[in-house]
Amino acid sequence: MQTAYEIRIRGRLSDDVNEAFADFTAAVKPAETVMRGDLRDQAELHGILERIRALGLELIEVRQIDDAASQR
């Protein structure tokens, strides 16, 4: 079973960095990028968080969302 997550990162991601998160949809807000996507388990979530850290991105928020919210 997959779980939907919303991840907020400070600033706007370049196209190259955005490609590192191909399984997520991204929307740019004034001061942040909001990514939404489904993950299989906690290990996959930790992998995404490690990728964010490795790229030197500033993580603002991670939250689990319901399936209806992930479709917006």
One Martini backbone bead per residue (centre of mass of N, CA, C, O) as a GRO file, in nm:
protein
   72
    1MET     BB    1   0.095   0.037   0.023
    2GLN     BB    2   0.041   0.366  -0.042
    3THR     BB    3   0.165   0.697   0.039
    4ALA     BB    4   0.091   1.028   0.069
    5TYR     BB    5   0.301   1.319  -0.003
    6GLU     BB    6   0.426   1.633   0.128
    7ILE     BB    7   0.691   1.848   0.002
    8ARG     BB    8   0.883   2.119   0.132
    9ILE     BB    9   1.087   2.361  -0.048
   10ARG     BB   10   1.312   2.593  -0.061
   11GLY     BB   11   1.240   2.727  -0.340
   12ARG     BB   12   1.350   2.674  -0.670
   13LEU     BB   13   1.367   2.421  -0.888
   14SER     BB   14   1.542   2.286  -1.107
   15ASP     BB   15   1.520   2.074  -1.363
   16ASP     BB   16   1.745   1.883  -1.267
   17VAL     BB   17   1.638   1.846  -0.978
   18ASN     BB   18   1.350   1.757  -1.049
   19GLU     BB   19   1.445   1.482  -1.180
   20ALA     BB   20   1.516   1.349  -0.894
   21PHE     BB   21   1.169   1.371  -0.866
   22ALA     BB   22   0.983   1.213  -1.087
   23ASP     BB   23   0.742   1.090  -0.891
   24PHE     BB   24   0.678   1.392  -0.864
   25THR     BB   25   0.491   1.666  -0.814
   26ALA     BB   26   0.531   2.016  -0.906
   27ALA     BB   27   0.499   2.330  -0.723
   28VAL     BB   28   0.519   2.679  -0.742
   29LYS     BB   29   0.581   2.903  -0.507
   30PRO     BB   30   0.704   3.193  -0.407
   31ALA     BB   31   0.923   3.028  -0.176
   32GLU     BB   32   0.841   2.735  -0.298
   33THR     BB   33   0.836   2.378  -0.324
   34VAL     BB   34   0.576   2.147  -0.413
   35MET     BB   35   0.561   1.803  -0.341
   36ARG     BB   36   0.390   1.514  -0.486
   37GLY     BB   37   0.354   1.169  -0.357
   38ASP     BB   38   0.412   0.820  -0.369
   39LEU     BB   39   0.488   0.581  -0.109
   40ARG     BB   40   0.556   0.264   0.015
   41ASP     BB   41   0.764   0.358   0.255
   42GLN     BB   42   0.989   0.462   0.487
   43ALA     BB   43   1.241   0.403   0.317
   44GLU     BB   44   1.160   0.586   0.081
   45LEU     BB   45   1.140   0.845   0.241
   46HIS     BB   46   1.438   0.846   0.339
   47GLY     BB   47   1.554   0.863   0.052
   48ILE     BB   48   1.437   1.141  -0.016
   49LEU     BB   49   1.564   1.294   0.222
   50GLU     BB   50   1.856   1.231   0.137
   51ARG     BB   51   1.844   1.371  -0.136
   52ILE     BB   52   1.789   1.652  -0.026
   53ARG     BB   53   2.050   1.671   0.138
   54ALA     BB   54   2.258   1.610  -0.094
   55LEU     BB   55   2.149   1.878  -0.258
   56GLY     BB   56   2.111   2.119  -0.041
   57LEU     BB   57   1.826   2.135   0.062
   58GLU     BB   58   1.549   2.306   0.212
   59LEU     BB   59   1.354   2.183   0.453
   60ILE     BB   60   1.021   2.246   0.569
   61GLU     BB   61   0.813   1.995   0.489
   62VAL     BB   62   0.642   1.693   0.607
   63ARG     BB   63   0.344   1.520   0.480
   64GLN     BB   64   0.066   1.348   0.519
   65ILE     BB   65  -0.179   1.258   0.275
   66ASP     BB   66  -0.453   1.232   0.115
   67ASP     BB   67  -0.558   1.124  -0.189
   68ALA     BB   68  -0.721   1.379  -0.270
   69ALA     BB   69  -0.484   1.585  -0.228
   70SER     BB   70  -0.284   1.452  -0.446
   71GLN     BB   71  -0.475   1.548  -0.702
   72ARG     BB   72  -0.422   1.877  -0.698
   0.00000   0.00000   0.00000
